[in-house]
Amino acid sequence: MLTIFDKINIKKFETFFNDEEKCLAFLAEEKWQDGYVCKHCGHTRYCSGKTPYARRCTKCKHEESATAHTMFHRCKIHLPDAFRLAHIVCNSPSISTAELSETLDLRQMTCWKFKKKVTQCIENRKDMSAAGKVELKEIILGLPVSEKEL
């Protein structure tokens, strides 16, 4: 699954991330691939949370969703649409928000806000390829610049 974004076209991308559960499963797998560590107490044991793919610390009971502390944190749009928007922006960073709005059938301001979040995550990456390209999988777990901007 780690190579899913390498030179993948939009049609294949949409078949793989066509529903919320697949997106959450991917986020959880990527986010906790090195194991779960509670952000509050540092404990490593967990149980399932109240929402799908969330994890709850067995010591302090803090619950963390798969989207928390990723670029999808507090995302108001449907997760497959957010994944698709991020994929499009990674492949064509100069795309206008009007084009995104028309392609995804979302409001232009919504596209602008999420595109801004994606481009901030791209800019925060220090390990871009020689061609200057950033794959979506590299920025998914990128932390937002600050919580206030969300």
C-alpha positions as CSV (number, residue, x, y, z in Angstrom):
1,M,0.0,0.0,0.0
2,L,3.0,2.3,0.5
3,T,3.5,2.5,-3.3
4,I,-0.2,3.2,-4.1
5,F,0.5,6.8,-5.0
6,D,3.5,6.3,-7.2
7,K,2.5,7.5,-10.7
8,I,-1.1,6.5,-10.2
9,N,-3.7,8.1,-12.4
10,I,-6.9,9.7,-11.0
11,K,-9.2,6.8,-12.1
12,K,-7.2,4.2,-10.2
13,F,-6.9,6.6,-7.3
14,E,-10.7,7.0,-7.2
15,T,-11.3,3.3,-7.2
16,F,-9.0,2.8,-4.3
17,F,-10.2,5.7,-2.2
18,N,-13.9,5.7,-3.1
19,D,-15.4,5.6,0.4
20,E,-14.7,6.9,3.9
21,E,-13.7,3.6,5.3
22,K,-11.0,2.9,2.8
23,C,-9.6,6.4,3.5
24,L,-9.7,6.0,7.2
25,A,-8.1,2.5,7.0
26,F,-5.2,4.0,4.9
27,L,-4.7,6.9,7.3
28,A,-4.7,4.6,10.3
29,E,-2.2,2.2,8.7
30,E,0.1,5.0,7.7
31,K,-0.2,7.0,10.9
32,W,0.5,4.1,13.3
33,Q,2.8,2.0,11.1
34,D,5.5,2.3,13.8
35,G,3.1,1.6,16.6
36,Y,0.6,3.7,18.6
37,V,1.9,6.1,21.2
38,C,-0.6,8.3,23.2
39,K,-0.1,12.0,22.6
40,H,-1.1,12.8,26.2
41,C,0.7,10.2,28.3
42,G,3.1,8.3,26.0
43,H,1.5,4.9,26.8
44,T,1.6,2.4,23.9
45,R,-1.4,0.2,24.6
46,Y,-4.7,1.0,23.2
47,C,-8.2,-0.3,22.4
48,S,-10.7,0.6,19.7
49,G,-12.2,4.0,20.0
50,K,-15.8,5.1,19.5
51,T,-15.4,5.9,15.8
52,P,-14.0,3.7,13.1
53,Y,-10.2,3.4,13.1
54,A,-9.9,5.6,16.2
55,R,-7.6,4.4,19.1
56,R,-8.1,5.0,22.8
57,C,-5.3,4.9,25.3
58,T,-5.9,2.2,27.9
59,K,-4.1,4.3,30.6
60,C,-5.5,7.9,30.3
61,K,-8.5,7.1,28.0
62,H,-7.5,9.8,25.5
63,E,-9.1,9.0,22.1
64,E,-7.4,9.8,18.8
65,S,-9.0,9.5,15.4
66,A,-7.1,8.4,12.3
67,T,-7.4,11.9,10.9
68,A,-6.1,13.7,14.0
69,H,-2.8,15.5,13.6
70,T,-2.8,14.9,9.8
71,M,-3.7,17.3,7.0
72,F,-7.3,15.8,7.2
73,H,-7.6,17.0,10.9
74,R,-11.0,18.7,11.3
75,C,-11.7,18.3,7.6
76,K,-15.3,19.3,6.9
77,I,-15.6,17.8,3.4
78,H,-16.2,14.1,2.6
79,L,-12.9,12.3,3.1
80,P,-12.7,10.7,-0.4
81,D,-13.2,14.2,-1.9
82,A,-10.4,15.5,0.3
83,F,-8.1,12.7,-0.8
84,R,-9.0,13.4,-4.4
85,L,-8.4,17.1,-4.0
86,A,-5.0,16.5,-2.4
87,H,-4.0,14.0,-5.1
88,I,-4.9,16.6,-7.8
89,V,-3.0,19.4,-6.1
90,C,0.1,17.1,-5.7
91,N,0.1,16.3,-9.4
92,S,-0.7,19.8,-10.6
93,P,0.1,22.4,-7.9
94,S,-0.7,25.3,-10.2
95,I,-4.4,24.2,-10.7
96,S,-6.8,26.9,-9.9
97,T,-9.4,26.6,-7.2
98,A,-12.1,27.3,-9.8
99,E,-11.0,24.2,-11.7
100,L,-10.9,22.2,-8.5
101,S,-14.4,23.5,-7.7
102,E,-15.7,22.5,-11.0
103,T,-14.0,19.1,-11.1
104,L,-15.0,18.1,-7.5
105,D,-18.4,19.8,-7.4
106,L,-17.4,21.7,-4.2
107,R,-17.6,25.4,-3.4
108,Q,-14.5,27.4,-4.6
109,M,-13.8,28.7,-1.0
110,T,-13.8,25.1,0.3
111,C,-11.3,24.1,-2.4
112,W,-9.2,27.2,-1.7
113,K,-9.0,26.4,2.0
114,F,-8.1,22.8,1.6
115,K,-5.6,23.5,-1.3
116,K,-3.9,26.0,1.1
117,K,-3.7,23.3,3.7
118,V,-2.2,20.8,1.2
119,T,0.3,23.3,-0.1
120,Q,1.4,24.2,3.4
121,C,2.1,20.6,4.1
122,I,4.1,20.3,0.9
123,E,6.1,23.4,1.8
124,N,6.9,21.9,5.2
125,R,8.4,18.8,3.6
126,K,12.2,18.9,3.5
127,D,12.7,15.7,1.5
128,M,11.3,16.5,-1.9
129,S,12.5,14.5,-4.9
130,A,15.1,16.0,-7.3
131,A,12.3,16.9,-9.7
132,G,10.6,18.9,-7.0
133,K,7.6,16.5,-6.9
134,V,6.0,15.5,-3.7
135,E,3.9,12.3,-3.6
136,L,0.6,12.5,-1.6
137,K,1.7,9.7,0.7
138,E,4.6,12.0,1.8
139,I,2.3,14.8,2.9
140,I,-0.6,13.0,4.4
141,L,0.9,12.8,7.8
142,G,2.3,16.4,7.6
143,L,1.3,18.4,10.6
144,P,-0.6,21.6,10.1
145,V,1.5,24.8,10.7
146,S,-0.7,25.7,13.6
147,E,-4.0,24.5,15.1
148,K,-5.4,28.1,14.6
149,E,-5.2,27.8,10.8
150,L,-7.5,24.8,10.8
